[in-house]
Amino acid sequence: MTPHRHHDRIVLVTGAANGIGASISKQYAQEGAKLALVDVNEAALVAHAKALEALGGQVAWSVVDVSNYVQCEKALSDLTASLGGTVDILINNAGISPKKNGEPAHFWEMDPEEWMHVVGVNLNGAFNWSRLVTPSMVHNRLGGIVNMSSVAAKFFVPFTGAHYGTTKAALIGFTRDLAAELGPYGITVNAIAPGRIKTPLMLTANQATNDAILAQTALRKFGEPEDVAEMACFLTSKESRFVTGQTVDVAGGWLMT
Ligand SMILES: NC(=O)c1ccc[n+]([C@@H]2O[C@H](COP(=O)([O-])OP(=O)(O)OC[C@H]3O[C@@H](n4cnc5c(N)ncnc54)[C@H](O)[C@@H]3O)[C@@H](O)[C@H]2O)c1
């Protein structure tokens, strides 16, 4: 951790109530940022926001489904009014990976609603928030965006389903396009591709799957949410000011793309 590296920056994190998003928001709070937290899980969101406030951070939160543009637009206006400024850093972290009994649906049996739900949250959610916060970033000639992809974007992994791998791969293309469009305004856009990280989402896969991944992971352990949080903070810091359009694996040597 680098204390005060993000002092007074306004950082918006989606899917902030649990897992990686909770860890990312805590890390930014420890580095001096003001936090705008977004999630659909109200109980977990409020509990996490209050825990960050208890650490001395300035925190605003909003219960929002990231796939709903109108909800996001309303939330942005409330959050920025509450924090007294525009968003400097956006972390598009919210993501879902639906499974039944630890297994994804086969593509040929997949409910179209399930496909649309995953596209809505994992991909459209990133569009919605990026679309909403970038006009002020362009105006300020300042900003950083991190999109949460996955190693499943780069390799076929048999336990996530076609919707998950497709949306995570799309986020890598989205990252490059945004980096190209926003670079002239001093805004960096990067993605992180986590491997297996110890969060509630990881537990949606069965034990045999997780054991097999462990055996293929060079460091022979699963990642902690903090491992991803450190990378997000780095990718939006001045230490990484000449890095944009990239996707960085935080995977302990699993798949090594
Ligand atoms: N955990 C892993 O091993 C792993 C690996 C690769 C990529 N990822 C990615 O990292 C990100 C975070 O994953 P995690 O493991 O912390 O998951 P998680 O399930 O622990 O947390 C995800 C959070 O997103 C929220 N969320 C879900 N749908 C939402 C919506 N429509 N609107 C707003 N919030 C919503 C959930 O309520 C939850 O708080 C995801 O994008 C995931 O795909 C995770």
The ligand as an SDF file (V2000), in Angstrom:
LIG
                    3D

 44 48  0  0  0  0  0  0  0  0999 V2000
  -13.0270  -14.4720   -8.1220 N   0  0  0  0  0  0  0  0  0  0  0  0
  -12.3910  -14.8840   -9.2080 C   0  0  0  0  0  0  0  0  0  0  0  0
  -11.7370  -15.9340   -9.1870 O   0  0  0  0  0  0  0  0  0  0  0  0
  -12.4310  -14.0320  -10.4730 C   0  0  0  0  0  0  0  0  0  0  0  0
  -11.6330  -14.4350  -11.5420 C   0  0  0  0  0  0  0  0  0  0  0  0
  -11.6410  -13.7000  -12.7200 C   0  0  0  0  0  0  0  0  0  0  0  0
  -12.4200  -12.5430  -12.8190 C   0  0  0  0  0  0  0  0  0  0  0  0
  -13.1950  -12.1800  -11.7620 N   0  0  0  0  0  0  0  0  0  0  0  0
  -14.0140  -10.9650  -11.9270 C   0  0  0  0  0  0  0  0  0  0  0  0
  -13.8040  -10.0760  -10.8600 O   0  0  0  0  0  0  0  0  0  0  0  0
  -14.9980   -9.3230  -10.6240 C   0  0  0  0  0  0  0  0  0  0  0  0
  -15.3890   -9.4280   -9.1640 C   0  0  0  0  0  0  0  0  0  0  0  0
  -15.6000  -10.7950   -8.8760 O   0  0  0  0  0  0  0  0  0  0  0  0
  -15.7090  -11.3760   -7.3910 P   0  0  0  0  0  0  0  0  0  0  0  0
  -15.0330  -12.6890   -7.4120 O   0  0  0  0  0  0  0  0  0  0  0  0
  -15.3170  -10.3570   -6.3960 O   0  0  0  0  0  0  0  0  0  0  0  0
  -17.2920  -11.6410   -7.3730 O   0  0  0  0  0  0  0  0  0  0  0  0
  -18.3240  -11.5450   -6.1660 P   0  0  0  0  0  0  0  0  0  0  0  0
  -19.5120  -12.3390   -6.6000 O   0  0  0  0  0  0  0  0  0  0  0  0
  -17.6520  -11.9050   -4.9060 O   0  0  0  0  0  0  0  0  0  0  0  0
  -18.6840   -9.9840   -6.1460 O   0  0  0  0  0  0  0  0  0  0  0  0
  -19.3340   -9.3870   -7.2520 C   0  0  0  0  0  0  0  0  0  0  0  0
  -20.1550   -8.2120   -6.7570 C   0  0  0  0  0  0  0  0  0  0  0  0
  -20.8720   -7.6800   -7.8800 O   0  0  0  0  0  0  0  0  0  0  0  0
  -22.2040   -7.4090   -7.4580 C   0  0  0  0  0  0  0  0  0  0  0  0
  -23.1170   -7.4280   -8.6020 N   0  0  0  0  0  0  0  0  0  0  0  0
  -23.6050   -8.5130   -9.2650 C   0  0  0  0  0  0  0  0  0  0  0  0
  -24.4600   -8.1180  -10.2100 N   0  0  0  0  0  0  0  0  0  0  0  0
  -24.5270   -6.7530  -10.1500 C   0  0  0  0  0  0  0  0  0  0  0  0
  -25.2620   -5.7800  -10.8680 C   0  0  0  0  0  0  0  0  0  0  0  0
  -26.1340   -6.1210  -11.8350 N   0  0  0  0  0  0  0  0  0  0  0  0
  -25.0820   -4.4840  -10.5420 N   0  0  0  0  0  0  0  0  0  0  0  0
  -24.2460   -4.1220   -9.5390 C   0  0  0  0  0  0  0  0  0  0  0  0
  -23.5300   -5.0080   -8.8180 N   0  0  0  0  0  0  0  0  0  0  0  0
  -23.6770   -6.3140   -9.1300 C   0  0  0  0  0  0  0  0  0  0  0  0
  -22.5240   -8.5140   -6.4580 C   0  0  0  0  0  0  0  0  0  0  0  0
  -23.6180   -8.1830   -5.6150 O   0  0  0  0  0  0  0  0  0  0  0  0
  -21.2110   -8.6260   -5.7010 C   0  0  0  0  0  0  0  0  0  0  0  0
  -21.1600   -7.7490   -4.6040 O   0  0  0  0  0  0  0  0  0  0  0  0
  -16.0570   -9.8950  -11.5750 C   0  0  0  0  0  0  0  0  0  0  0  0
  -16.1300   -9.0920  -12.7310 O   0  0  0  0  0  0  0  0  0  0  0  0
  -15.5050  -11.2510  -11.9300 C   0  0  0  0  0  0  0  0  0  0  0  0
  -15.9660  -11.7260  -13.1750 O   0  0  0  0  0  0  0  0  0  0  0  0
  -13.2230  -12.8860  -10.5890 C   0  0  0  0  0  0  0  0  0  0  0  0
  1  2  1  0
  2  3  2  0
  2  4  1  0
  4  5  1  0
  4 44  2  0
  5  6  2  0
  6  7  1  0
  7  8  2  0
  8  9  1  0
  8 44  1  0
  9 10  1  0
  9 42  1  0
 10 11  1  0
 11 12  1  0
 11 40  1  0
 12 13  1  0
 13 14  1  0
 14 15  2  0
 14 16  1  0
 14 17  1  0
 17 18  1  0
 18 19  2  0
 18 20  1  0
 18 21  1  0
 21 22  1  0
 22 23  1  0
 23 24  1  0
 23 38  1  0
 24 25  1  0
 25 26  1  0
 25 36  1  0
 26 27  1  0
 26 35  1  0
 27 28  2  0
 28 29  1  0
 29 30  1  0
 29 35  2  0
 30 31  1  0
 30 32  2  0
 32 33  1  0
 33 34  2  0
 34 35  1  0
 36 37  1  0
 36 38  1  0
 38 39  1  0
 40 41  1  0
 40 42  1  0
 42 43  1  0
M  CHG  2   8   1  16  -1
M  END
$$$$
